Amino acid sequence: MLNLYFAPHTCALATHIVLEEVGADYSTTRIDFDKGEQRSPEYLKVNPKGRVPALVTGQGVLTETPAMLVFVAQSFPKANLAPIDDPFAFAQVQSFNSYLCSHLHIAHAHRMRGHRWVEADDMHSIEAMQRKVPQSVGAAFEYIEKDLLKGPWVMGERYTICDAYLFTLAQWLEKDGVVPARIPRVIDHRRRMSQRAAVAKAIAQELAA
Amino acid sequence: MLNLYFAPHTCALATHIVLEEVGADYSTTRIDFDKGEQRSPEYLKVNPKGRVPALVTGQGVLTETPAMLVFVAQSFPKANLAPIDDPFAFAQVQSFNSYLCSHLHIAHAHRMRGHRWVEADDMHSIEAMQRKVPQSVGAAFEYIEKDLLKGPWVMGERYTICDAYLFTLAQWLEKDGVVPARIPRVIDHRRRMSQRAAVAKAIAQELAA
């Protein structure tokens, strides 16, 4: 039995969606960021990084979304959510996910997590980072729009773990100051994703938790 | 035939090492950052991201180190550099690599690439980011030292793609202001890696190119 530690409105949603898509038997545990639960001694035993998501499996705890997405896809091969047996196609999936985690998500994180990279009381730098977010996140989404999103799904005709991950990060783009009209294909992808039963169920579960 | 676009002293070295480890038939092309070749029209046709590394394969171009490392390992299965058939063990490999690309490398990048996240002429913020690097990169290495590096190799007895990646990022730690004495196991790993023939050959090729 799998258990996903999550907080609403975080990248944990990507793994949550994929758990729903594959029909996994899983439970969830909400970590309350407002109470600082991600830094509680109990949670740090689960994930010493003090972040979400974390996925408890029968073999141990996994962290880092790109790894967790492939793990779920590979553990439920019938759902066919990642072309693991085709090295090049799989590398394209991995490359997309790596770009999301190390580029798009990082650009976004400079809006609310600037203290990771400058002193927390340096308001000049914190605010300078925040001002750059519309540009840096916007450029990443425009690159996805133009070069990466093949359509109708990220990898073309085949729905994959990339779709759940892109949808998750696309939740935040308006608050990041990105102009939706500049990325119509990303917005259309987000709309179609929101109509999937697995996506609606994962979101509803997170908001009700 | 594979071709690796690289620049010396970048994370391209990780893929270069793995190409050597598996005995691949490959060539390399050096991109001269001093001349801004990563932004040349010719190179942007190869990699629109304008960065290294990029790996040209018979099926197309791949970018993003975690994806490239798995691609090479999976394409040369006899070298046994990633436990792709074991979902949990593979997820651990992927989680480690994802941490390096989205956390350690990103922390490091705030020393010389601060303009990605604030305006390039905002010297207060650029320098504030630089001052935080010893702490942020140091904390990541200390976490690796304490929790992730199983020993003798990253994943334990088995040498994997993770070792090439960790070694590559560990090239920069002194310049990042990290105190080597605080991470003796990482330093010992780096020393043992440097003694491997594949590693020495990849480094020699990059410096001679």
Chai-1 contact restraints between the chains, C-beta under 6 A:
chainA,res_idxA,chainB,res_idxB,connection_type,confidence,min_distance_angstrom,max_distance_angstrom,comment,restraint_id
A,P48,B,D147,contact,1.0,0.0,6.0,A-B,restraint_1
A,Q59,B,F88,contact,1.0,0.0,6.0,A-B,restraint_2
A,L62,B,A91,contact,1.0,0.0,6.0,A-B,restraint_3
A,L62,B,S95,contact,1.0,0.0,6.0,A-B,restraint_4
A,T63,B,S95,contact,1.0,0.0,6.0,A-B,restraint_5
A,E64,B,S95,contact,1.0,0.0,6.0,A-B,restraint_6
A,E64,B,S98,contact,1.0,0.0,6.0,A-B,restraint_7
A,E64,B,Y99,contact,1.0,0.0,6.0,A-B,restraint_8
A,P66,B,S98,contact,1.0,0.0,6.0,A-B,restraint_9
A,A67,B,A91,contact,1.0,0.0,6.0,A-B,restraint_10
A,A67,B,Q94,contact,1.0,0.0,6.0,A-B,restraint_11
A,A67,B,S95,contact,1.0,0.0,6.0,A-B,restraint_12
A,A67,B,S98,contact,1.0,0.0,6.0,A-B,restraint_13
A,V70,B,Q94,contact,1.0,0.0,6.0,A-B,restraint_14
A,F71,B,P87,contact,1.0,0.0,6.0,A-B,restraint_15
A,F71,B,A91,contact,1.0,0.0,6.0,A-B,restraint_16
A,Q74,B,P87,contact,1.0,0.0,6.0,A-B,restraint_17
A,S75,B,P87,contact,1.0,0.0,6.0,A-B,restraint_18
A,P87,B,F71,contact,1.0,0.0,6.0,A-B,restraint_19
A,P87,B,Q74,contact,1.0,0.0,6.0,A-B,restraint_20
A,P87,B,S75,contact,1.0,0.0,6.0,A-B,restraint_21
A,F88,B,Q59,contact,1.0,0.0,6.0,A-B,restraint_22
A,A91,B,L62,contact,1.0,0.0,6.0,A-B,restraint_23
A,A91,B,A67,contact,1.0,0.0,6.0,A-B,restraint_24
A,A91,B,F71,contact,1.0,0.0,6.0,A-B,restraint_25
A,Q94,B,A67,contact,1.0,0.0,6.0,A-B,restraint_26
A,S95,B,L62,contact,1.0,0.0,6.0,A-B,restraint_27
A,S95,B,T63,contact,1.0,0.0,6.0,A-B,restraint_28
A,S95,B,E64,contact,1.0,0.0,6.0,A-B,restraint_29
A,S95,B,A67,contact,1.0,0.0,6.0,A-B,restraint_30
A,S98,B,E64,contact,1.0,0.0,6.0,A-B,restraint_31
A,S98,B,P66,contact,1.0,0.0,6.0,A-B,restraint_32
A,S98,B,A67,contact,1.0,0.0,6.0,A-B,restraint_33
A,Y99,B,E64,contact,1.0,0.0,6.0,A-B,restraint_34
A,C101,B,S102,contact,1.0,0.0,6.0,A-B,restraint_35
A,S102,B,C101,contact,1.0,0.0,6.0,A-B,restraint_36
A,S102,B,S102,contact,1.0,0.0,6.0,A-B,restraint_37
A,I106,B,I106,contact,1.0,0.0,6.0,A-B,restraint_38
A,H110,B,W117,contact,1.0,0.0,6.0,A-B,restraint_39
A,W117,B,H110,contact,1.0,0.0,6.0,A-B,restraint_40
A,W117,B,M129,contact,1.0,0.0,6.0,A-B,restraint_41
A,W117,B,K132,contact,1.0,0.0,6.0,A-B,restraint_42
A,V118,B,A128,contact,1.0,0.0,6.0,A-B,restraint_43
A,V118,B,M129,contact,1.0,0.0,6.0,A-B,restraint_44
A,V118,B,K132,contact,1.0,0.0,6.0,A-B,restraint_45
A,D122,B,A128,contact,1.0,0.0,6.0,A-B,restraint_46
A,H124,B,H124,contact,1.0,0.0,6.0,A-B,restraint_47
A,S125,B,S125,contact,1.0,0.0,6.0,A-B,restraint_48
A,S125,B,A128,contact,1.0,0.0,6.0,A-B,restraint_49
A,A128,B,V118,contact,1.0,0.0,6.0,A-B,restraint_50
A,A128,B,D122,contact,1.0,0.0,6.0,A-B,restraint_51
A,A128,B,S125,contact,1.0,0.0,6.0,A-B,restraint_52
A,M129,B,W117,contact,1.0,0.0,6.0,A-B,restraint_53
A,M129,B,V118,contact,1.0,0.0,6.0,A-B,restraint_54
A,K132,B,W117,contact,1.0,0.0,6.0,A-B,restraint_55
A,K132,B,V118,contact,1.0,0.0,6.0,A-B,restraint_56
A,D147,B,P48,contact,1.0,0.0,6.0,A-B,restraint_57
